[in-house]
């Protein structure tokens, strides 16, 4: 979930993502209750803040660290293919 949130943030150029737990559960192929539990955990750690159909990334660096190591590989490849430099 952490990787999906930072990737979405990258594509939208925003730290506020307007989506529901239900939508995330469909995208990640897990039960909605699993999204809610994970969101509460990430929120408790101060990485995100959840509202109704909105997730705000509070600490992006730590959220990236919480995601799998494949995030950096995916980001580098995406940037290379689009020749996009940040």
N, C-alpha and C positions, 0 to 999 in steps of 0.2 A: 504494500500500500504506500509506503514511504517513497519508493522509487516511482510509482505511478504518479503520485502527487507532484514530485519535483519535475518529472518529464512533462506533465501537463502544464505546470507553471512555466517551463521553458518555452513551450509551444505558444502559450497565450500571452507571454511577456507580462505576467501578473502574479501577485502573491495571494489574490483572492480568487478562489475557484467556486463558481456557482453551480453546485451539483449536490445531489442528495445521496444519502447512504445507500438507498435502493439502486440508484444509477451506478455507484461504485461497486456494489455487490455484483451487478450484471457484468460490468467491465472486467472485474477480477475473477469472476466465476466462483464466488463464495457466498455464504449466507449473509443476509443483511445484518444479523446479530453479530457476526464476526467482524464486520466493518465497524459497527458501533463500539464493540469492545476494543478494537485496535485504535479507533479514533480517541476513545477515552484515555487509553494508555499514552498515546502521542500527545494528547492535550495535557495530561498530568505531568509529562516531562517538559512541558513548555515549548513544544515544537510547532504545534498548530492550535488554532482556536476554532471550534465548531459552532455554527449557528444553524438556523433553519435553512436548509438547502444551500449552505455556504461553508466553505472551509478556508480559513486564512492561515497562510504559512507565517509563523512567528519567527522561527529560528531556522532559516534555510540551510545553513552550514551543518547544523546538527541533524537536520532531517536527511540531508544527503549522506551523512555518516551512518544514519540508521538504515538507509536503503542498502541493497546488496551492492557488492563491488562492481557488478556489471553496469551500474549507472554511468560511471566514468567512461567505460568502453563504448557504451551506446551513444553517449553525448559526443565523444570524440569522432565517432564514425558519422553521426548525423551532421556534425559541423563540417567534417571533411567533404562529405557528399554534397552539401549545399554551399560549401566554401564560405561559411558564415563564421566570422570572428567576433568574439565578445570582448 
